Amino acid sequence: MSNSDSIQPLVSVALCTYNGEKFLRSQIDSITAQTYPNLEIIIIDDASSDSTSSILEEYSRKDSRVKYHINSANIGYNKNFEKAFSLASADYIAISDQDDIWESNKIELMMKDWLQGSLFTYSLSGNFFSDDFKNREQARPVKYRTITQLHQLVFNSPVHGHASIFKKELLPYCIPFPADIYYDWWMSMQAVKIAPVGCIPLTLTWHRVHKTNSSRSIQSCDIDNKERNRLLRDQFIYGIETFFRKLPATSEDEKFLVSYTELLKKMDGKRFSPAMFLYIMKHRRKIFHYKKNKPFLFMSHFKHALRMARTGVL
C-alpha cells in the first residue's frame, strides 16, 4: 500500500464505551495522536451512567474526526460493536476498546503492511495492569504469523479485536453476531474461510487489565478451577457448534475440529479421557501450533495433552 497521503484510504476507528470515565481519555488521546492521517473516530456509548457522555462531547468539540452516539438503552457488548461498525463510513475499520492505549503508529504500520487480499489483519497486544503503564508486558513469546486455517484461531488464538483492522466487506458474513460468542473470534473465523488473516508481528496495542474487563469474565470470576474449566469447555463447544451450523465442516481441518468437539462433550472434568489424550497426541501439531520449536518439544506436548485429557482446557 502506498505511503502517499493523497491516496491513503480512510480508516474508521470503531470505539465502544460503557461507564468508561476512568480510563477513556487515555485511549482517545492515543487514537487522536495516530500518525496515520486519514481517520474518522466513531464512538458508541451503551447508555453509560457515569460521565462518559460528557467526555465524548468534550472530544467531539476539540476534534472534528470524533463522532459519537449515545444508545437510549443498554444493548450489550456485541450489539454495540455491530452498531459501531454499521456507522463507519470507511472501507477499513480499526476496532478499539475504551480502556487500552495504542502506539501512535499502530494504524500507519498495519495499513502499510496489509496482506494483499486479506479481509482481516491483526497486530499484537501487550498487557499492563490498571495504571501501571511503565511496567507493561510485551505480547507472549509464541509464534505469530499469517493465519490460513481455522484451528489456528481455535487453539490459543492470537487475535484480539482491539488489535485488529478489518475490511467492511467482511461484515455481511458476520452479522448478526451470535449471542455469547466474542465478536472478534467470530469475525476472524469468518474471515479465514474467505482469505488468509494477515499478521503484523509488533506489539501496537497495550491492553489494560483491570477487574471489569469484559473479555476476562470467565477467567477472573470468583469460582473454583473445576467450575471455570466447565465453563470454558461449554464455551468452546458452543462456539464451534454455532460456527459449523452456519458453515458446515468440509475440509479435513474443519472435520478435525468437529471430532475434537465431540470428544470434549463426553468429558466431565473429573475423569481422565484416554480417547481425548490419543486424539490430542495424534493432532498435536495442530493443537500446539503456537509453540516455538525448542528442545524436548514432544515432552511439552505430552504434558499438555495429559492435562487437557483431564480438564478439557488448553
C-alpha positions in Angstrom: 0.0 0.0 0.0 1.4 3.4 -1.0 2.5 5.8 1.7 1.3 8.8 -0.2 -1.1 10.8 2.0 -3.2 11.7 -1.1 -4.2 8.1 -1.7 -4.2 6.6 1.8 -7.7 5.2 2.3 -9.9 6.4 5.1 -9.9 4.2 8.2 -12.8 4.3 10.7 -11.9 3.7 14.3 -14.9 2.0 16.0 -14.8 2.5 19.7 -17.4 1.2 22.1 -17.9 2.7 25.6 -19.8 1.8 28.7 -19.1 3.5 32.1 -15.6 4.2 30.9 -14.8 7.5 32.5 -11.8 6.2 34.5 -9.7 5.2 31.5 -11.4 6.6 28.4 -9.3 9.8 28.0 -6.0 7.9 27.7 -7.4 5.8 24.9 -9.0 8.6 22.9 -5.8 10.6 23.3 -3.8 7.7 21.8 -6.2 7.4 18.9 -6.3 11.1 18.0 -2.5 11.1 18.1 -2.2 8.4 15.4 0.4 9.2 12.7 -2.0 7.8 10.0 -3.6 11.0 8.6 -6.9 9.8 7.3 -9.2 8.8 10.2 -12.7 9.1 11.4 -13.5 8.1 15.0 -16.9 6.6 15.6 -17.8 6.1 19.3 -20.9 4.4 20.5 -21.8 4.7 24.2 -24.0 2.0 25.6 -26.1 4.1 27.9 -23.5 4.8 30.5 -24.5 6.1 33.9 -21.2 7.9 34.6 -19.6 10.9 32.9 -18.6 9.1 29.7 -21.0 11.1 27.6 -19.6 14.4 28.8 -16.1 13.2 27.9 -17.3 12.2 24.4 -18.9 15.6 23.9 -15.7 17.3 25.0 -13.6 15.4 22.5 -16.1 15.9 19.7 -15.8 19.7 20.2 -12.0 19.5 20.1 -11.6 17.2 17.1 -13.9 17.1 14.1 -12.9 13.5 13.4 -14.7 12.3 16.6 -18.4 11.5 16.1 -20.3 9.9 18.9 -23.7 8.4 19.6 -25.5 7.5 22.8 -27.7 4.5 23.0 -31.1 5.1 24.6 -30.8 1.8 26.4 -28.1 -0.7 27.0 -27.8 -3.2 24.2 -24.7 -5.1 25.3 -21.1 -5.6 24.1 -21.7 -7.4 20.8 -24.7 -5.4 19.6 -22.9 -2.2 20.4 -20.0 -3.1 18.2 -22.4 -4.2 15.5 -23.8 -0.7 15.6 -20.4 1.0 15.6 -19.3 -1.0 12.6 -22.5 -0.2 10.7 -22.0 3.6 11.2 -18.4 3.5 10.0 -18.1 5.1 6.5 -14.6 3.8 5.7 -13.7 0.5 3.9 -11.2 -0.2 6.7 -12.4 -0.4 10.3 -10.0 -0.5 13.3 -11.5 -1.9 16.5 -11.0 -0.1 19.8 -11.9 -0.9 23.4 -12.3 2.0 25.8 -9.5 1.3 28.2 -6.4 0.4 26.2 -3.6 2.6 24.9 -2.4 2.5 21.3 1.1 3.0 19.9 1.0 6.2 17.9 2.0 4.5 14.6 -0.4 1.5 15.0 -2.7 2.2 12.1 0.1 3.5 9.9 2.1 0.2 10.3 -1.0 -2.0 9.9 -2.1 -0.3 6.7 1.4 -0.1 5.3 1.9 -3.9 5.6 -1.6 -5.0 4.9 -1.6 -8.6 3.4 -3.0 -8.3 -0.2 -6.4 -10.0 -0.5 -6.9 -10.3 3.3 -10.1 -9.0 4.9 -8.8 -9.1 8.5 -5.4 -8.2 9.9 -4.2 -8.5 13.5 -1.3 -7.0 15.3 0.0 -7.9 18.8 -1.4 -6.9 22.2 0.7 -6.5 25.3 -0.7 -6.0 28.8 -0.4 -3.5 31.7 -2.2 -3.6 35.0 -4.6 -0.8 36.0 -2.5 2.4 35.8 1.0 0.8 35.8 1.8 1.5 32.1 5.5 1.8 32.9 5.8 -1.9 33.6 3.8 -3.1 30.6 4.5 -6.5 29.2 5.0 -7.4 25.6 2.9 -9.9 23.8 3.5 -13.5 24.7 6.6 -15.2 23.1 4.8 -17.6 20.8 4.5 -18.0 17.0 2.8 -15.1 15.3 2.1 -15.5 11.6 -0.4 -15.3 8.8 -3.4 -17.5 9.7 -4.7 -19.8 6.9 -6.7 -22.5 8.9 -9.4 -22.4 11.5 -7.5 -24.5 14.1 -5.0 -21.6 14.4 -7.9 -19.5 15.7 -9.5 -22.2 17.9 -6.4 -23.3 19.9 -4.8 -20.3 21.6 -5.9 -17.7 19.0 -3.5 -14.8 18.7 -6.3 -12.4 17.5 -7.7 -9.7 19.8 -10.3 -7.4 18.4 -8.7 -4.3 20.0 -5.5 -5.0 18.0 -7.2 -5.7 14.6 -8.4 -3.9 11.5 -10.8 -5.5 9.0 -12.4 -4.5 5.7 -16.0 -3.6 5.8 -16.9 -6.1 3.1 -16.4 -8.8 5.8 -19.5 -7.6 7.8 -22.2 -9.4 5.7 -20.6 -12.7 6.5 -20.5 -12.0 10.3 -23.6 -10.0 11.3 -25.6 -10.6 13.4 -23.0 -11.7 15.9 -24.3 -14.8 17.8 -25.1 -14.3 21.5 -22.4 -15.3 24.0 -19.7 -15.5 21.4 -17.0 -12.9 21.3 -17.4 -10.9 18.2 -13.7 -10.7 17.4 -13.2 -14.5 17.4 -16.4 -14.9 15.3 -15.2 -12.3 12.8 -11.7 -13.8 12.4 -13.2 -17.3 11.9 -15.5 -16.0 9.2 -12.6 -14.1 7.6 -10.2 -17.0 7.3 -12.9 -19.0 5.5 -12.6 -16.4 2.7 -8.9 -15.4 2.7 -5.8 -15.5 4.9 -5.8 -13.4 8.1 -2.8 -11.1 8.0 -0.3 -10.6 10.8 1.7 -7.5 11.8 4.0 -9.1 14.4 4.5 -6.0 16.5 3.0 -5.0 19.9 0.9 -2.0 18.8 -1.9 -2.1 21.4 -1.5 -2.1 25.2 -4.4 -3.8 26.9 -5.3 -2.5 30.3 -6.1 -5.4 32.7 -8.5 -4.5 35.5 -11.4 -6.0 37.4 -14.1 -5.0 34.9 -12.6 -6.2 31.7 -15.5 -7.9 29.8 -13.1 -10.2 27.9 -11.8 -11.7 31.1 -15.1 -12.6 32.7 -14.7 -16.4 32.9 -11.0 -16.3 33.8 -11.4 -13.7 36.5 -14.8 -14.6 38.1 -14.8 -15.8 41.6 -15.2 -19.6 41.1 -13.0 -22.6 41.6 -10.9 -24.2 38.8 -13.3 -27.1 38.1 -16.2 -24.8 37.5 -14.1 -22.4 35.4 -12.9 -25.3 33.3 -16.5 -26.5 32.8 -17.5 -23.0 31.6 -14.5 -22.9 29.2 -15.4 -26.4 27.8 -19.0 -25.2 27.3 -17.9 -22.0 25.7 -15.6 -24.0 23.3 -18.4 -26.4 22.4 -21.0 -23.7 21.9 -18.6 -21.6 19.7 -17.6 -24.5 17.4 -21.1 -25.9 17.0 -22.5 -22.4 16.3 -19.9 -21.8 13.7 -20.5 -25.0 11.9 -24.2 -24.7 12.0 -23.8 -21.7 9.7 -21.0 -23.2 7.6 -20.9 -27.0 7.7 -17.5 -28.6 8.0 -16.0 -29.6 4.7 -12.2 -29.6 4.9 -10.1 -32.0 6.9 -9.1 -29.2 9.2 -12.8 -28.4 9.9 -13.7 -32.0 10.4 -10.8 -32.3 12.9 -12.4 -29.5 15.0 -15.8 -31.2 14.9 -14.3 -34.5 16.0 -12.4 -32.8 18.8 -15.6 -31.1 20.0 -17.5 -34.4 20.1 -14.8 -35.9 22.3 -14.9 -32.8 24.5 -18.7 -33.1 25.0 -18.1 -36.5 26.7 -15.7 -35.1 29.3 -16.8 -34.1 32.8 -13.6 -32.6 34.1 -13.2 -35.4 36.7 -12.1 -38.4 34.8 -9.1 -38.8 32.5 -10.2 -39.4 28.9 -7.9 -41.8 27.1 -9.7 -41.1 23.8 -9.0 -37.4 24.1 -5.4 -37.9 25.1 -4.8 -40.1 22.0 -6.6 -37.6 19.8 -4.5 -34.7 21.1 -1.2 -36.5 20.6 -2.2 -37.6 17.1 -3.0 -34.0 16.2 -0.6 -32.3 18.5 1.0 -30.1 15.8 -2.4 -28.6 15.0 -3.4 -28.1 18.7 0.0 -26.7 19.7 0.6 -24.8 16.5 1.6 -21.7 18.5 4.5 -23.2 20.3 8.0 -22.4 19.1 10.4 -25.2 18.3 12.6 -26.0 21.2 14.4 -29.0 22.7 12.1 -31.7 24.1 9.0 -30.2 22.4 7.4 -33.6 22.3 7.5 -33.8 26.1 5.9 -30.4 26.3 3.1 -31.7 24.0 2.8 -34.9 26.1 2.5 -32.9 29.4 -0.2 -30.6 28.0 -2.1 -33.5 26.5 -2.2 -35.2 29.9 -3.7 -32.1 31.5 -6.1 -31.5 28.6 -7.4 -35.1 28.7 -8.4 -34.5 32.3 -9.7 -30.9 32.2 -10.6 -30.4 28.6 -8.9 -27.0 28.7 -5.7 -26.0 26.8 
